[in-house]
Amino acid sequence: MSSVLRLAALLALARAIVAAPTASNCTGTIASLDDVDDAVKCTTVVINSFTVPAGETFNLELADGTTVNMEGDVTFAFKEWDGPLFQVSGKDITFNGNGHTFDGNGPDYWDGQGGNGGVTKPAPMMKIKISGTYSNVKVLNSPARVYSVSNPAALTMSSLTIDDSAGDAPNSKSDGKAAGHNTDGFDVSTTDLVIENSTIHNQDDCLAINKGSNIVFQGNTCIGGHGISVGSISSSVTVSGITIQNNVIQDNDQALRIKTDASATGSTVTNITYSGNTGTGLRQFGVLIDQSYPDTLGTPGTGVKLSGVNFVGSTNSLSVNSDAQRVAVNCGVGSCTGTWDWSALKVTGGSAGPITNFNGIENFSQ
């Protein structure tokens, strides 16, 4: 190796050493944003009660292996901006909220329009970019979408609460509609994720899986929103290996939905398994599989190949309102393929919905 190449290699090594994150076996305490830079130099971080100034992100860039404990509630001051309000990143993190709250100050933003206009709302409120565990956290009154999850390795999110119940009521800005809107609980584009034993009361999807694989959503309670969704699915994405099991869906538009964009191309959705889910008070559908998004039961597209959608194991028991449809399947010509085992699906109430362009459903009748 020439002297020039040796020098270049040494300089590259020196830069890598300087850039490597370091952390000490100490405890860092955060009681304001001014404390963050020093606190994240420790492998134990404690969050006390404080208010995040308007228009700023509470951003934790954690060293690998850090443990975070919340010992107080965090409130975010109001400002019209895009957000996020909170972001956390790192590998092999243990994040324990200990039942404490991130308060998004939603009523100051809510106008019944969500992300469709009106007041500019921080969305998502919470960006989770860690592996490890994230548990016992409450989010209160999110301005719009709550969690965006993009974990770098396996992550389990458990015993969480999302409480946007105040957004069910209209306010002076919402023209008689529910003030909260587009308050999705979890927007997921990732792999190796478990979300479990949590309660979500909102006005949009409880869960929306936009792409990814090896995702489990289990033991959760979804109240008031649009149900548990795979999608919407856009172009050039893959969704596979999804398990939706033992969830309770109350007073939602539908319990279980797969929605793919009518204009999408080059995407696949496969191996979606539903087991042991219970739904009551469903306003529009029990199960909705629709390839015409954003229209509902419109002209379906053919650019997303959908296969392996199965209701197996413990019975999925759904009860729809009298003016709702039990099951509607709206496939593009040739885009839903294979045979689907629906032996563990029981839907009561309402009326039978249409099944279009697909004859592969087995062991089920409306």
C-alpha positions as CSV (number, residue, x, y, z in Angstrom):
1,M,0.0,0.0,0.0
2,S,1.4,3.4,-0.9
3,S,2.0,6.0,1.7
4,V,-0.9,8.1,0.3
5,L,-3.3,5.2,0.6
6,R,-2.1,4.4,4.1
7,L,-2.7,8.0,5.1
8,A,-6.2,8.0,3.6
9,A,-7.0,4.8,5.5
10,L,-5.8,6.2,8.8
11,L,-7.8,9.4,8.3
12,A,-10.9,7.4,7.6
13,L,-10.4,5.3,10.7
14,A,-9.9,8.5,12.8
15,R,-13.1,10.0,11.4
16,A,-15.0,6.7,12.3
17,I,-13.6,6.8,15.8
18,V,-14.6,10.4,16.3
19,A,-18.1,9.8,14.9
20,A,-18.8,6.7,17.0
21,P,-21.5,7.4,19.6
22,T,-20.3,7.1,23.2
23,A,-22.2,6.8,26.4
24,S,-21.3,6.5,30.0
25,N,-22.7,4.3,32.7
26,C,-24.5,7.2,34.3
27,T,-28.0,8.6,34.7
28,G,-29.0,11.7,32.7
29,T,-32.1,13.7,33.7
30,I,-34.2,15.7,31.3
31,A,-36.4,18.5,32.7
32,S,-36.2,20.7,29.6
33,L,-34.9,20.5,26.1
34,D,-31.6,22.1,27.3
35,D,-30.9,18.9,29.2
36,V,-31.1,16.5,26.3
37,D,-27.6,16.7,24.8
38,D,-26.0,15.9,28.1
39,A,-28.6,13.3,29.2
40,V,-28.2,11.1,26.1
41,K,-24.5,10.7,26.9
42,C,-25.7,8.3,29.7
43,T,-27.1,4.8,29.3
44,T,-29.9,5.6,31.7
45,V,-32.1,8.5,30.9
46,V,-34.9,9.9,33.2
47,I,-37.6,12.2,31.8
48,N,-39.3,14.5,34.3
49,S,-42.3,16.7,33.8
50,F,-41.8,19.7,31.5
51,T,-43.3,21.6,28.6
52,V,-41.7,21.4,25.2
53,P,-41.6,24.9,23.6
54,A,-43.8,25.6,20.7
55,G,-42.5,24.5,17.3
56,E,-39.6,22.3,18.7
57,T,-39.1,18.5,18.6
58,F,-38.2,16.6,21.7
59,N,-35.6,14.5,20.0
60,L,-33.7,11.7,21.8
61,E,-30.8,10.2,19.8
62,L,-29.9,7.4,22.2
63,A,-26.8,5.3,22.6
64,D,-27.3,1.6,22.0
65,G,-28.6,-0.2,25.1
66,T,-30.0,2.8,26.8
67,T,-32.8,2.6,29.3
68,V,-35.3,5.4,29.4
69,N,-37.8,6.0,32.3
70,M,-40.5,8.6,32.3
71,E,-41.1,10.0,35.8
72,G,-43.4,12.8,34.8
73,D,-45.7,14.0,32.0
74,V,-44.5,15.9,28.9
75,T,-46.7,18.6,27.3
76,F,-46.2,20.2,23.9
77,A,-47.0,23.9,23.5
78,F,-49.2,24.9,20.5
79,K,-47.9,26.0,17.2
80,E,-49.0,25.4,13.6
81,W,-46.2,23.4,12.1
82,D,-45.4,20.0,10.6
83,G,-43.7,18.3,13.6
84,P,-43.0,15.7,14.8
85,L,-43.4,16.6,18.5
86,F,-41.4,13.7,19.7
87,Q,-38.7,11.5,18.1
88,V,-36.6,8.7,19.6
89,S,-33.9,6.6,17.9
90,G,-31.4,4.0,18.9
91,K,-30.9,0.2,19.1
92,D,-31.7,-2.2,21.9
93,I,-33.5,0.5,23.8
94,T,-35.8,-0.1,26.9
95,F,-38.3,2.8,27.0
96,N,-40.7,2.7,29.9
97,G,-43.3,5.4,30.2
98,N,-44.4,4.1,33.7
99,G,-47.9,5.3,32.8
100,H,-46.9,8.9,32.1
101,T,-48.3,11.0,29.3
102,F,-47.2,12.8,26.2
103,D,-49.9,15.5,25.8
104,G,-50.2,16.8,22.2
105,N,-52.6,19.7,23.0
106,G,-54.9,18.4,20.3
107,P,-58.0,20.6,21.1
108,D,-56.0,23.7,20.0
109,Y,-55.5,22.1,16.6
110,W,-58.6,20.2,16.0
111,D,-60.9,21.6,13.3
112,G,-62.6,18.5,11.8
113,Q,-60.2,18.5,8.8
114,G,-57.2,16.7,10.1
115,G,-54.5,16.8,7.4
116,N,-56.9,17.9,4.7
117,G,-56.7,21.7,5.4
118,G,-57.4,24.2,8.1
119,V,-54.9,24.4,10.9
120,T,-51.4,22.9,10.1
121,K,-51.0,20.0,12.5
122,P,-47.8,18.2,13.6
123,A,-48.0,14.8,12.0
124,P,-47.0,12.4,13.1
125,M,-46.9,13.4,16.7
126,M,-44.5,10.6,17.8
127,K,-41.8,9.1,15.6
128,I,-40.4,5.8,16.9
129,K,-37.1,4.7,15.4
130,I,-35.8,2.3,18.0
131,S,-35.4,-1.5,18.5
132,G,-36.0,-3.1,21.8
133,T,-39.1,-2.3,23.9
134,Y,-41.4,0.7,24.2
135,S,-44.1,0.3,26.9
136,N,-46.4,1.9,29.4
137,V,-46.7,5.3,27.5
138,K,-49.9,7.3,27.2
139,V,-50.5,9.7,24.4
140,L,-53.3,12.3,25.0
141,N,-54.9,14.5,22.4
142,S,-52.7,14.1,19.4
143,P,-53.0,16.9,16.8
144,A,-53.4,14.3,14.0
145,R,-51.6,11.0,13.4
146,V,-50.0,9.6,16.5
147,Y,-47.3,7.0,16.0
148,S,-45.1,6.5,12.9
149,V,-43.0,3.4,13.5
150,S,-39.8,2.6,11.5
151,N,-37.8,0.4,13.9
152,P,-34.2,-0.6,12.8
153,A,-34.5,-4.1,14.3
154,A,-37.1,-6.1,16.3
155,L,-39.3,-3.9,18.4
156,T,-42.2,-4.7,20.8
157,M,-44.6,-1.9,21.7
158,S,-46.9,-2.8,24.6
159,S,-49.3,-1.5,27.2
160,L,-49.8,1.8,25.4
161,T,-52.7,4.2,25.6
162,I,-53.8,6.6,22.9
163,D,-56.7,8.7,24.2
164,D,-58.1,11.1,21.6
165,S,-61.7,10.5,22.9
166,A,-62.2,14.2,23.3
167,G,-61.9,14.5,19.5
168,D,-65.2,12.6,19.1
169,A,-67.2,15.8,19.9
170,P,-67.5,18.7,17.5
171,N,-66.0,22.1,18.4
172,S,-66.4,25.7,17.2
173,K,-64.1,25.0,14.2
174,S,-65.4,21.6,13.0
175,D,-68.7,22.6,11.5
176,G,-70.7,20.0,13.5
177,K,-68.3,17.1,12.7
178,A,-66.0,15.3,15.1
179,A,-63.2,17.8,15.9
180,G,-60.5,15.1,15.8
181,H,-59.7,13.8,12.3
182,N,-56.9,11.7,10.7
183,T,-55.8,10.6,14.2
184,D,-54.4,7.3,13.1
185,G,-53.1,5.3,16.0
186,F,-50.1,3.5,14.4
187,D,-48.8,4.1,10.9
188,V,-46.4,1.2,10.2
189,S,-43.8,0.8,7.4
190,T,-41.4,-1.7,8.8
191,T,-40.5,-5.3,9.7
192,D,-40.2,-7.3,12.9
193,L,-42.7,-5.4,15.0
194,V,-45.1,-6.4,17.7
195,I,-47.8,-4.1,19.0
196,E,-49.8,-5.6,21.9
197,N,-52.1,-5.1,24.9
198,S,-52.8,-1.4,24.1
199,T,-55.9,0.8,24.0
200,I,-56.6,3.2,21.1
201,H,-59.5,5.6,21.0
202,N,-59.3,7.8,18.0
203,Q,-61.1,9.0,14.8
204,D,-59.2,7.1,12.1
205,D,-57.3,3.8,11.5
206,C,-56.4,2.0,14.8
207,L,-53.5,0.5,12.8
208,A,-52.4,1.2,9.2
209,I,-49.8,-1.1,7.7
210,N,-48.4,0.6,4.5
211,K,-45.6,-1.8,3.8
212,G,-43.4,-4.3,5.7
213,S,-43.3,-7.9,7.0
214,N,-43.4,-10.0,10.2
215,I,-45.8,-7.6,11.9
216,V,-48.1,-8.8,14.8
217,F,-50.9,-6.7,16.2
218,Q,-52.5,-8.6,19.2
219,G,-54.5,-8.1,22.3
220,N,-55.4,-4.5,21.6
221,T,-58.6,-2.6,21.9
222,C,-59.7,-0.1,19.2
223,I,-62.5,2.3,19.9
224,G,-64.3,4.8,17.7
225,G,-62.2,4.9,14.6
226,H,-61.9,3.1,11.2
227,G,-60.7,-0.3,12.4
228,I,-57.5,-2.3,11.7
229,S,-56.2,-1.7,8.2
230,V,-53.6,-3.1,5.9
231,G,-53.1,-0.1,3.6
232,S,-53.6,1.9,1.9
233,I,-51.2,0.2,-0.4
234,S,-49.5,2.4,-3.0
235,S,-47.1,1.4,-5.8
236,S,-44.0,-0.7,-5.6
237,V,-44.4,-2.0,-2.0
238,T,-44.7,-5.4,-0.4
239,V,-46.7,-6.5,2.6
240,S,-46.3,-10.0,3.9
241,G,-46.5,-12.1,7.1
242,I,-49.1,-10.0,9.0
243,T,-50.9,-11.5,12.1
244,I,-53.9,-9.7,13.5
245,Q,-55.2,-11.6,16.5
246,N,-57.2,-11.3,19.7
247,N,-58.1,-7.7,19.3
248,V,-61.4,-6.0,20.3
249,I,-62.8,-3.5,17.9
250,Q,-65.7,-1.3,19.3
251,D,-67.8,1.2,17.4
252,N,-65.6,1.6,14.4
253,D,-66.5,2.1,10.7
254,Q,-65.3,-1.5,10.1
255,A,-63.4,-4.1,12.1
256,L,-60.9,-5.4,9.6
257,R,-59.9,-3.8,6.3
258,I,-57.5,-4.2,3.4
259,K,-57.4,-1.2,1.1
260,T,-55.2,-0.8,-2.0
261,D,-54.9,2.3,-4.2
262,A,-56.9,2.0,-7.4
263,S,-53.9,3.5,-9.3
264,A,-51.2,1.5,-7.6
265,T,-48.9,-0.7,-9.6
266,G,-46.2,-3.3,-8.9
267,S,-47.2,-4.2,-5.3
268,T,-48.0,-7.4,-3.5
269,V,-50.0,-8.1,-0.3
270,T,-49.8,-11.7,0.9
271,N,-50.1,-13.9,4.0
272,I,-52.5,-11.9,6.1
273,T,-53.9,-13.9,9.0
274,Y,-56.8,-13.0,11.3
275,S,-57.6,-15.0,14.4
276,G,-59.7,-14.4,17.5
277,N,-60.7,-10.8,16.8
278,T,-64.0,-9.5,18.2
279,G,-66.0,-6.5,16.7
280,T,-69.2,-4.8,17.9
281,G,-71.1,-1.7,16.9
282,L,-69.5,-1.7,13.4
283,R,-71.0,1.1,11.5
284,Q,-70.3,0.3,7.8
285,F,-68.7,-3.1,7.3
286,G,-67.5,-6.1,9.3
287,V,-64.7,-7.0,6.8
288,L,-63.9,-4.7,3.9
289,I,-61.3,-5.7,1.2
290,D,-61.3,-3.0,-1.4
291,Q,-59.0,-2.3,-4.3
292,S,-60.6,1.0,-5.3
293,Y,-59.1,3.3,-2.6
294,P,-59.7,6.3,-2.0
295,D,-63.2,5.4,-3.3
296,T,-65.2,2.8,-1.3
297,L,-66.5,-0.1,-3.5
298,G,-65.7,2.0,-6.6
299,T,-63.8,0.8,-9.7
300,P,-61.0,-1.5,-8.5
301,G,-57.4,-1.3,-9.7
302,T,-55.4,-4.4,-10.8
303,G,-51.9,-3.3,-9.8
304,V,-51.8,-4.8,-6.4
305,K,-51.7,-8.6,-6.2
306,L,-53.5,-9.9,-3.1
307,S,-53.3,-13.5,-1.9
308,G,-53.3,-15.6,1.3
309,V,-55.9,-13.6,3.3
310,N,-57.1,-16.1,5.9
311,F,-59.4,-16.2,8.9
312,V,-58.2,-19.2,10.8
313,G,-57.6,-20.5,14.4
314,S,-59.9,-18.9,17.0
315,T,-63.2,-17.5,15.6
316,N,-63.3,-13.9,14.5
317,S,-66.7,-12.8,15.7
318,L,-68.0,-9.5,14.3
319,S,-71.4,-7.8,14.8
320,V,-72.4,-5.0,12.4
321,N,-75.1,-2.4,12.8
322,S,-78.4,-3.0,11.0
323,D,-77.6,-0.7,8.1
324,A,-74.0,-2.0,7.6
325,Q,-72.7,-4.7,5.3
326,R,-71.2,-7.9,6.8
327,V,-68.5,-8.5,4.3
328,A,-67.5,-6.7,1.1
329,V,-64.7,-7.8,-1.3
330,N,-63.9,-5.6,-4.3
331,C,-61.0,-7.0,-6.3
332,G,-59.6,-5.9,-9.6
333,V,-59.9,-8.5,-12.4
334,G,-57.2,-11.1,-11.7
335,S,-55.6,-9.3,-8.8
336,C,-57.0,-11.4,-6.0
337,T,-55.5,-14.9,-6.3
338,G,-55.3,-18.3,-4.7
339,T,-57.7,-19.8,-2.2
340,W,-58.5,-18.0,1.1
341,D,-59.6,-20.0,4.2
342,W,-62.3,-18.1,6.0
343,S,-63.5,-20.9,8.3
344,A,-62.9,-18.9,11.4
345,L,-65.0,-15.8,10.4
346,K,-68.5,-15.2,11.8
347,V,-70.3,-12.0,11.0
348,T,-73.8,-11.1,12.2
349,G,-76.3,-8.3,11.7
350,G,-76.7,-6.0,8.7
351,S,-76.8,-7.3,5.2
352,A,-74.6,-9.3,2.9
353,G,-72.1,-7.1,0.9
354,P,-70.9,-7.7,-2.7
355,I,-68.0,-10.0,-3.6
356,T,-66.6,-8.9,-6.9
357,N,-64.1,-10.5,-9.3
358,F,-63.0,-13.3,-6.9
359,N,-64.2,-16.8,-6.2
360,G,-61.4,-18.1,-4.0
361,I,-63.0,-17.7,-0.6
362,E,-63.6,-21.0,1.1
363,N,-65.5,-22.2,4.1
364,F,-67.6,-19.0,4.5
365,S,-71.0,-17.8,3.5
366,Q,-72.8,-14.6,4.4
